[in-house]
Amino acid sequence: MELTQNARTVLERRYLIRGEDGQPTETVEDLFRRVSRAIAAPDKNYDPDADLIALENEFYDMMTNLEFLPNSPTLMNAGRPLGQLSACFVLPVPDSMEEIFEAIKQAALIHKSGGGTGFSFSRLRPSGSTVNSTGGVASGPVSFMRVFNMATEAVKQGGTRRGANMGILRVDHPDILQFIDCKADNADITNFNISVGITEKFMNAVEAGADYDLVDPSTGKVTGRLNAKTVFDKIVHSAWRNGEPGIIFLDRLNRDNVVPSQGEIESTNPCGEQPLLPYESCNLGSINLVKMLKTARDGKASIDWSKLAATVEKAVHFLDNVIDANRYPLEIIDHTTKLTRKVGLGVMGWADMLLYLGIPYNSEEAVSLADKLMDFITTTGRKASAALAKVRGPFPLFKESIYKDGEPLRNATVTTIAPTGTLSIIAGVSSGVEPVFSYVYIRSVMDRTEMLEVNPVLRALLEKEGLCSDELLRRIAQEGTIAHMEEIPAEIRRVFVAAHDISPLYHTKMQAAFQNHTDNAVSKTVNFPHEATEQDVAEVYTLAFKLGCKGVTSYRDGSREIQVLNLAKKEEKPAAPAAPLVPAPEEKPRPSAFVITPRPRPDTTQGITEKVAIGCGNLYITVNYDDYGICEVFTNTGKAGGCPSQSEATARLTSVALRSGIDVKTIVSQLRGIRCPSTIRQPGMKCTSCPDAIARVIEKVVATHQFKEGGVQLPETAVPAIKKAVEPAVAAQIRSCPECGAPVEHEGGCVMCRNCGYSKCG
């Protein structure tokens, strides 16, 4: 395989199977053999005589030649017991306490399996509304987002992928001002990217300077009005201040909703490129565009369209097989996903392809080529999907789809442009359709020496010109651009533009060109220099709307408390003003018990294990405690089965909540009375579900034991969550990679290290 040492390191650290001693039990080549064998196997479902060995070799060659790579969960889990292969999920958040916490549980199971989740909180009644069942007052969407965020923090995805979420709120929700500012503190809600759900009606009101209605989703009644331009300016101010929130054009998402009979699309995956219906998932993969080039005798590069077509056809076949090979974390996701069989084929290495072709990223030639290229990929992909439909049948909801009068398709959607962070490191190319951020990095290694990481295309040209000196490379790393370096030939400077050399206009035009021919959406970040104004951000958001984008994310260099995009500039930069353009509703301070981290598990505990009869067998519940209170709960199921993953997730979240100082009575009141059909169907049962059984055992321990006054003893370093800005693990505060020390980049709402593959969203 033509892997860089960097790529091999990333694969070995994050993807290979490891034994009990922590050492890899497979090679990189074994990994790709494992994946290709697992994804070829579903062909037997459609053709008993299928040559699986030939197909396995075809998939293996495509991946090991770095022509195509599937999303990370497929590389990690295909051919392994977990078997969860999708990266993207969307879960509904209905307006009831039971359904909200059901969504939290479902998200925990998805995060545990390696997936990311998107939510719309637009159905939740606004803060201050009356709760009819209790007579109490609703806490609102932002309050519940914090609960989702805390649950995500508690679930570590097997050490391979960190939990990530997208949170969306409609612009006409009464709590929209509070939502826009909910991440003004970079240390708040750190496991979420957030976007405002914008409507066409709102954007028209912005242009007219008119007011618009705020609607209570629980009653459908208008509760107030705001000036659209003022709210738009507030969104822009917040995005200029620290990159949050982005915007999503909801009407655009639903214009391309293939099966509108199944409801509205409300949300996307964490990076925004995959709009999905509730309980849908999608598996993604990307074609390496650098491998789609050919070189003529005169040394000039050009696109090999026939090779690209063949790669698209194989990739669509691969991704359709992933749907069948997948082991979904929830049965309802399995069912819903297979109704539409959506796949998302995208690209990576676009900026590198332009370098080889000698085309500047910020040119009309590049925009025109992007339009042509993506049109070719989507058209070819749909033909491949139609060919599969002739053998395997169309997706089950085809007759209800917008395509019902045309040629049957196997997949409701075919193309998506994802960020491809770690995949592009493995392939050794630029990420997604982003421009190159910097052509030279200075990387510190373990012995504190510095190494120069140089874009190979630029290095080759500088060596050809006799200019490749250590001094020049360090200048490029320091300044982040070669645009003003007159010792470098003008033609090289014209082509090798970095992200900050590109005007917001061309960032947006490039995104729109790819979006014109992409079934789903395009993940791209408009990177602004630090000197950019709020008006610059406003123009991008307006232009994205006019050019047909489905959403847009921006980031102004140096706009957060500690620099995220590190261009090694040392001068002081003025802090962004904190005052919002529109006053948000005052938020009540959170109690001091809402802490950064739960207290550590004591070295020594005592406890009880109780066998409880549930509707599908026996559940063994262990509750451990020390002198200060209950510190952990865990469960096991009997041989008869049960719901081991759900009860385990409930027990884990309960343990975290107990060690975080949340009152036992509050926890018990949330778990007691939850009803499970398998238990309800059997009369005489003492408990109504696994969570109810857990609550009953906790109650028994509390009733029969006396704990020391003061309750949970928190570590001395714990502070109220409102002060979490001091915690270095927050994505917004990461300047260099915490694992390898290299500079990190801001991509699709996430922090990404291109050296070792470390990433964190939110």
Rosetta blueprint (number, residue, H / E / L):
1 M L
2 E L
3 L L
4 T L
5 Q H
6 N H
7 A H
8 R H
9 T H
10 V H
11 L H
12 E H
13 R H
14 R H
15 Y L
16 L L
17 I L
18 R E
19 G L
20 E L
21 D L
22 G L
23 Q L
24 P E
25 T L
26 E L
27 T L
28 V H
29 E H
30 D H
31 L H
32 F H
33 R H
34 R H
35 V H
36 S H
37 R H
38 A H
39 I H
40 A H
41 A H
42 P H
43 D H
44 K H
45 N H
46 Y L
47 D L
48 P L
49 D L
50 A L
51 D L
52 L H
53 I H
54 A H
55 L H
56 E H
57 N H
58 E H
59 F H
60 Y H
61 D H
62 M H
63 M H
64 T H
65 N L
66 L L
67 E L
68 F E
69 L E
70 P E
71 N L
72 S H
73 P H
74 T H
75 L H
76 M H
77 N H
78 A L
79 G L
80 R L
81 P L
82 L L
83 G L
84 Q L
85 L L
86 S L
87 A L
88 C E
89 F E
90 V E
91 L E
92 P L
93 V L
94 P L
95 D L
96 S L
97 M H
98 E H
99 E H
100 I H
101 F H
102 E H
103 A H
104 I H
105 K H
106 Q H
107 A H
108 A H
109 L H
110 I H
111 H H
112 K H
113 S L
114 G L
115 G L
116 G E
117 T E
118 G E
119 F E
120 S E
121 F L
122 S L
123 R L
124 L L
125 R L
126 P L
127 S L
128 G L
129 S L
130 T E
131 V L
132 N L
133 S L
134 T L
135 G L
136 G L
137 V E
138 A L
139 S L
140 G L
141 P H
142 V H
143 S H
144 F H
145 M H
146 R H
147 V H
148 F H
149 N H
150 M H
151 A H
152 T H
153 E H
154 A H
155 V L
156 K L
157 Q E
158 G L
159 G L
160 T L
161 R E
162 R L
163 G L
164 A L
165 N E
166 M E
167 G E
168 I E
169 L E
170 R E
171 V L
172 D L
173 H L
174 P L
175 D L
176 I H
177 L H
178 Q H
179 F H
180 I H
181 D L
182 C L
183 K L
184 A L
185 D L
186 N L
187 A L
188 D L
189 I L
190 T L
191 N L
192 F E
193 N E
194 I E
195 S E
196 V E
197 G E
198 I E
199 T L
200 E H
201 K H
202 F H
203 M H
204 N H
205 A H
206 V H
207 E H
208 A H
209 G L
210 A L
211 D E
212 Y E
213 D E
214 L E
215 V E
216 D L
217 P L
218 S L
219 T L
220 G L
221 K L
222 V E
223 T E
224 G E
225 R E
226 L E
227 N E
228 A H
229 K H
230 T H
231 V H
232 F H
233 D H
234 K H
235 I H
236 V H
237 H H
238 S H
239 A H
240 W H
241 R H
242 N H
243 G L
244 E L
245 P L
246 G E
247 I E
248 I E
249 F E
250 L H
251 D H
252 R H
253 L H
254 N H
255 R H
256 D L
257 N L
258 V L
259 V L
260 P H
261 S H
262 Q H
263 G L
264 E L
265 I L
266 E L
267 S E
268 T E
269 N L
270 P L
271 C L
272 G L
273 E L
274 Q L
275 P E
276 L E
277 L L
278 P L
279 Y L
280 E L
281 S E
282 C E
283 N E
284 L E
285 G E
286 S E
287 I E
288 N E
289 L H
290 V H
291 K H
292 M H
293 L E
294 K E
295 T E
296 A L
297 R L
298 D L
299 G L
300 K L
301 A E
302 S E
303 I E
304 D L
305 W H
306 S H
307 K H
308 L H
309 A H
310 A H
311 T H
312 V H
313 E H
314 K H
315 A H
316 V H
317 H H
318 F H
319 L H
320 D H
321 N H
322 V H
323 I H
324 D H
325 A H
326 N L
327 R L
328 Y L
329 P L
330 L L
331 E H
332 I H
333 I H
334 D H
335 H H
336 T H
337 T H
338 K H
339 L H
340 T H
341 R L
342 K L
343 V E
344 G E
345 L E
346 G E
347 V E
348 M E
349 G L
350 W H
351 A H
352 D H
353 M H
354 L H
355 L H
356 Y H
357 L H
358 G L
359 I L
360 P L
361 Y L
362 N L
363 S L
364 E H
365 E H
366 A H
367 V H
368 S H
369 L H
370 A H
371 D H
372 K H
373 L H
374 M H
375 D H
376 F H
377 I H
378 T H
379 T H
380 T H
381 G H
382 R H
383 K H
384 A H
385 S H
386 A H
387 A H
388 L H
389 A H
390 K H
391 V H
392 R H
393 G L
394 P L
395 F L
396 P L
397 L L
398 F H
399 K H
400 E H
401 S L
402 I L
403 Y L
404 K L
405 D L
406 G L
407 E L
408 P L
409 L L
410 R L
411 N L
412 A L
413 T L
414 V L
415 T E
416 T L
417 I E
418 A L
419 P L
420 T L
421 G H
422 T H
423 L H
424 S H
425 I H
426 I H
427 A H
428 G L
429 V L
430 S L
431 S L
432 G L
433 V L
434 E L
435 P L
436 V L
437 F L
438 S L
439 Y L
440 V E
441 Y E
442 I E
443 R E
444 S E
445 V L
446 M L
447 D L
448 R L
449 T L
450 E E
451 M E
452 L E
453 E E
454 V E
455 N L
456 P H
457 V H
458 L H
459 R H
460 A H
461 L H
462 L H
463 E H
464 K H
465 E L
466 G L
467 L L
468 C L
469 S L
470 D H
471 E H
472 L H
473 L H
474 R H
475 R H
476 I H
477 A H
478 Q H
479 E H
480 G L
481 T L
482 I L
483 A L
484 H L
485 M L
486 E L
487 E L
488 I L
489 P L
490 A H
491 E H
492 I H
493 R H
494 R H
495 V H
496 F L
497 V L
498 A L
499 A H
500 H H
501 D H
502 I L
503 S L
504 P H
505 L H
506 Y H
507 H H
508 T H
509 K H
510 M H
511 Q H
512 A H
513 A H
514 F H
515 Q H
516 N L
517 H L
518 T L
519 D L
520 N L
521 A L
522 V E
523 S L
524 K L
525 T E
526 V E
527 N E
528 F E
529 P L
530 H L
531 E L
532 A L
533 T L
534 E H
535 Q H
536 D H
537 V H
538 A H
539 E H
540 V H
541 Y H
542 T H
543 L H
544 A H
545 F H
546 K H
547 L L
548 G L
549 C L
550 K L
551 G E
552 V E
553 T E
554 S E
555 Y E
556 R E
557 D L
558 G L
559 S L
560 R L
561 E L
562 I L
563 Q L
564 V L
565 L E
566 N L
567 L L
568 A L
569 K L
570 K L
571 E L
572 E L
573 K L
574 P L
575 A L
576 A L
577 P L
578 A L
579 A L
580 P L
581 L L
582 V L
583 P L
584 A L
585 P L
586 E L
587 E L
588 K L
589 P L
590 R L
591 P L
592 S L
593 A L
594 F L
595 V E
596 I L
597 T L
598 P L
599 R L
600 P L
601 R L
602 P L
603 D L
604 T L
605 T L
606 Q E
607 G E
608 I E
609 T E
610 E E
611 K E
612 V E
613 A E
614 I E
615 G L
616 C L
617 G E
618 N E
619 L E
620 Y E
621 I E
622 T E
623 V E
624 N E
625 Y E
626 D E
627 D L
628 Y L
629 G E
630 I E
631 C E
632 E E
633 V E
634 F E
635 T E
636 N E
637 T E
638 G L
639 K L
640 A L
641 G L
642 G L
643 C L
644 P H
645 S H
646 Q H
647 S H
648 E H
649 A H
650 T H
651 A H
652 R H
653 L H
654 T H
655 S H
656 V H
657 A H
658 L H
659 R H
660 S L
661 G L
662 I L
663 D L
664 V H
665 K H
666 T H
667 I H
668 V H
669 S H
670 Q H
671 L H
672 R L
673 G L
674 I L
675 R L
676 C L
677 P H
678 S H
679 T H
680 I H
681 R L
682 Q L
683 P L
684 G L
685 M L
686 K L
687 C L
688 T L
689 S L
690 C H
691 P H
692 D H
693 A H
694 I H
695 A H
696 R H
697 V H
698 I H
699 E H
700 K H
701 V H
702 V H
703 A H
704 T H
705 H L
706 Q L
707 F L
708 K L
709 E L
710 G L
711 G L
712 V L
713 Q L
714 L L
715 P L
716 E L
717 T L
718 A L
719 V L
720 P E
721 A H
722 I H
723 K H
724 K H
725 A H
726 V H
727 E L
728 P L
729 A L
730 V L
731 A H
732 A H
733 Q H
734 I L
735 R L
736 S E
737 C L
738 P L
739 E L
740 C L
741 G L
742 A L
743 P E
744 V E
745 E E
746 H E
747 E E
748 G L
749 G L
750 C E
751 V E
752 M E
753 C L
754 R L
755 N L
756 C L
757 G L
758 Y L
759 S E
760 K E
761 C E
762 G L
